Amino acid sequence: MLRSLSEYSVSAAPARTKRYVVAAVGKDRPGIVAAVSKALYVHGGNLEDSRMALLGDQFVILLMVSLSESRSAQSHPLSQSLNALERRMGLKIFLQPQRGRTRNVAILPAKLYLISVYGADRPGIVYRVTRWLADRGANITDLSTRLLRQRGRPVYLMSLEVQLPRAQDLKRFRGGLSRLGRALSVTLAINSVEPVTL
């Protein structure tokens, strides 16, 4: 469970860093991303991963940040700056320590695919698709949805990034997706995601 910055503290551990999940939510307005990222930059926080989205009129930020453990999270200047942002920009900001090792997608024994869903909006699309994937050992690493209107009718879009076990028969998997799409009256498509070598 995420805990408020004012509630969380951690013992000092000089010359070490620790990963934290930072979550922020508040009414959308220009400058939120700039303000949060400036606080991280000024106080030595290293932004490792991020997700940001506009949900209705609320802007949501999820960040993975590495931060020096030379001070407790509560007394660190970064925490004080984020608390000030809460008051100044009407945000609610939370901090959660990352426990255990962070997984690297590139070294997992799985292949990465992008699945897209397109069709008329109806209840249960997310549940039916994600349940079907879970039953076949697929691990969802990213998911986004959007409801659009085309010619006055609601159209549902969903994009999922998934890891499939290497033992998965892709031809059979595609066939199952097609049947699921027909049952839901949506179009389901899958494409492999090729790793990028840096």
N, C-alpha and C positions, 0 to 999 in steps of 0.2 A: 504494500500500500504506500502511495506517495505521502510524504510528510512535509508540512510547511517548513520554510527556511527557519522560522522562529522556533520550531520544535526540535530541529535536528542538530546534533553535534557529534563530533568524532574525535578520538584521541589524536594528539599530535604525533607525527612520525617524520622527523627531519629528513630532508634530502630524498624523499620518495614522492611518488605521485599515485593518485588513486582516481578511478573512473567514477563519474556520477551521471545519472540521468537527470536532466533539468527539464521540467515541463512548465509551460506558461500558457495561460488562456485569458482572453479578455476581448472586449468589444473591438472590432477591427478599426484601425486608424493608421494613417501613414506614419512610418518611423519606428514601428515596434521591432522589426528585425534588426534595424540599424542600432537601436538602443541596447538591445540584449547582446548583440555581437560585440558592440563597443565595450560593454562591461566585461565580457570574457577576455577581450584583447588587452585591455588596460591592466587587468589583474592577473595575467599570465595563464588564463584558462585556454587549453588547446581543444578546439572543436574537432571531434573525430567523426561524428556521424550526425545527421539531422533529418527531420521530417517536419514540414510546415504546411498548414492547410487552412483554408477559409471554410468554416462550417456555419452556414446561415450568416449571421452577423458577428460570429465569434471567430477570432483568429487563434489557432492552436500551434504551439511550437513544442517539439520534442527534440532534445539534444543529448548526445553522448559527449561528455567533456572530461578531459583529464586535468586534474588540479593538484597542486603541491599540497602535501600533507603536513607542511611545516607549521600550520595552525589548524585549529578546529574549524569545521565548516561554518559554525555560527559566528566565530570571531574574524574569519577571513574577510579582507576588504571586498572581495567579490560578493560575498553574501550580503554585506552591508549595501553595496551598490544595487543588487537585485531587490533588496527590501525597499530601497528608495524608488526603484522603478515600479514596484507594486503600487505605491502611493501616487506617484506622479502620472502614471499612464493607465491606472485603473486595471492592472493585471493581477492575476493570482499566480504566484510562482512557487513551484515545489522542487525539492531536491531529494533524490533517492540514490544511495550508494549502489554501485554495480558490484554484485557479489559473484564470485567465481570468475572463471576465465571467459573473455569475450570470444565468441566463435568467429572464425574467419570462413566466409562462404567458399572461398577459393580452395580450401583444403578439405572440405567435407566430401564424403564419398557419395556425392549426388550430382545430378546435372540440373542446370537452371533453365527454366522455361517461363515464357510470358503467355498467360491465358487471358483472352478478352471475351467479354460477354456483352451482347447487344440485343435489345429487343424491347417489347412493350413492358411497361412497369407492372409488377404484380407482387403481392406479399410472398416472402419465402425464397426469393432468388438467392440471396447471400447464404442462407442456411443450407438450401439444397445443394448448391455448388460446393461449398466448403465441407459439408458432411461427406459428399461423394469423394472429394479429394482426400480427406482424412482417412476414409475407409481403405484407400489405396496407398497409404503411406506417404502421401505428398505433404511436404512441409511448406506452409505459406510464409514467405519472408517479407512480402509487401502487398498491400491491398488498398485500392481506392475505388470509390463509386461516385457517380454523378447522375442526377436526374435532369434531363433536358426536355424541352418541348419542341416537337416538330409537327408543323401543321395543326397546332392545337392539341396534339396528343402527347402524353408523357412517354419518354423513351429512357430506358435504364441502361447505363453504361457501367461496366465493372472491369477493372484490370487487376490481375493477380500475378505476382512473381512467385513461382513455386520451385522447390527442389524435388525432383523425382529420384527415387532410389535407382541406382544403375541397373538393377535387375529388372526394372519395370519394362514390360514389352510395350514400346511406344505405339506400334500399330494398333494393338488391342486397346491401349489407353485412348488414342484418338477416336476409335470406334465408339468407346463408351461415352466419351464427351459428346459426340454427335447425337447419340441416343438420348443423353441427358438434355441436350439443347432442344430436341424435338419435344420431349416431355414437358419442358418449361416454356415452349414457344419462343425461344431466344436463339441467337446465333452464338455458338461457342467456337473459338479458334485457339490454336496453340502454336507457338513458335519458339525455337530454341534461342537462348541468349548466349552468344559467344563471349568467353572471357576476354578482357582487354589486358594485354601485356604492357606494362609500363617500363 
